[in-house]
Amino acid sequence: MTQDATLQNDVLQNATAQQPVAQGLLILIVPPTLEEMLVDVLLQQAEISGFTSSKVNGHGTVHGDGAAQLSIVEQVTGRQQRVQFMMHANVVDLKTLVTTLKARFRSTDIHCILLPMLES
């Protein structure tokens, strides 16, 4: 390899190494019955260094794909108890996690929101 080719290769490697990795924010909204199971799954993810969870209310008459059954009280009040998880990581890792969760919790009412982050 010539000296010019070696220099070009070094420049390309440095440029690639300096490009920031796209970051994202993943929000999961799940039924309370899945909270402990999801905590266990998320704690096992090496690419997720941490996450937050909080109790929230889902508002509306239908949740998810419409398969979730609302109780009479939930139908009248228009709200359903949920747990929200939020985590920040590499977008590629978060997309992989969403794919894994959708496969593992296929018949459950999990709502996923993946947002790109401009700065972290």
C-alpha positions in Angstrom: 0.0 0.0 0.0 1.3 3.4 -0.9 1.8 6.2 1.6 -1.1 8.2 0.1 -3.4 5.2 0.3 -2.4 4.6 3.9 -3.0 8.3 4.7 -6.5 8.2 3.1 -7.4 5.1 5.0 -6.3 6.7 8.3 -8.4 9.8 7.5 -11.5 7.7 6.8 -11.1 5.7 10.0 -10.7 8.8 12.1 -13.7 10.5 10.4 -15.8 7.4 11.1 -14.7 7.1 14.7 -15.5 10.8 15.3 -19.1 10.6 14.0 -21.5 10.6 16.9 -23.8 7.6 17.3 -27.4 8.4 16.9 -29.1 8.5 20.3 -32.8 8.0 21.1 -35.4 8.0 23.8 -37.6 4.9 24.1 -40.9 5.2 26.0 -42.8 2.1 26.8 -46.3 2.2 28.2 -47.5 -1.1 29.6 -50.3 -2.6 31.8 -49.3 -2.8 35.5 -49.4 -6.6 35.3 -46.3 -6.5 33.1 -44.3 -4.1 35.2 -42.1 -6.6 37.1 -41.5 -8.8 34.1 -40.4 -5.7 32.0 -38.1 -4.5 34.8 -36.4 -7.9 34.8 -36.0 -7.9 31.0 -34.7 -4.3 30.9 -32.2 -4.9 33.7 -30.7 -7.8 31.6 -30.1 -5.5 28.6 -26.4 -4.7 28.4 -26.9 -1.8 26.0 -29.4 -0.1 28.4 -27.4 1.5 31.3 -30.6 2.5 33.2 -34.2 3.5 32.9 -37.0 5.2 34.8 -40.5 4.0 35.5 -43.6 5.7 36.8 -47.3 5.1 37.2 -49.4 6.9 34.6 -53.0 6.9 33.3 -53.9 6.0 29.8 -56.9 8.0 28.6 -59.4 7.0 25.9 -61.9 4.3 25.2 -59.6 1.9 23.3 -56.0 1.0 24.1 -53.4 -0.6 21.9 -54.8 -2.5 18.9 -58.3 -2.5 20.6 -57.7 -6.0 22.1 -57.4 -4.6 25.7 -60.6 -5.0 27.6 -61.6 -1.9 29.6 -63.5 -2.5 32.8 -66.8 -0.7 33.3 -65.1 1.9 35.6 -62.4 2.4 33.0 -65.0 2.9 30.3 -66.9 5.5 32.3 -63.8 7.4 33.5 -61.9 7.1 30.2 -58.7 6.2 32.0 -56.7 3.0 32.6 -53.8 2.5 34.9 -50.4 2.1 33.1 -46.7 2.0 33.9 -44.4 4.1 31.8 -40.7 3.2 31.2 -38.2 5.7 29.7 -34.7 4.9 28.6 -31.9 6.7 26.6 -29.5 4.7 24.4 -28.2 4.2 20.9 -31.1 4.2 18.4 -29.9 0.9 16.8 -29.9 -0.8 20.2 -33.3 0.6 21.1 -34.8 -0.6 17.8 -33.4 -4.1 18.5 -35.0 -3.9 22.0 -38.4 -2.9 20.6 -38.2 -5.8 18.1 -37.4 -8.2 21.0 -40.1 -6.9 23.2 -42.8 -7.1 20.5 -41.8 -10.7 19.8 -41.6 -11.7 23.5 -44.8 -9.8 24.6 -46.7 -10.4 21.3 -50.2 -10.7 22.7 -49.9 -7.9 25.3 -50.8 -4.3 25.2 -47.4 -2.6 25.1 -47.2 0.8 23.4 -43.7 1.8 22.2 -42.6 5.3 21.3 -39.0 5.8 19.9 -37.9 9.4 19.5 -34.6 10.5 18.0 -32.5 12.8 20.3 -30.7 15.9 18.8 -28.4 16.2 21.8 -27.6 14.1 24.8 
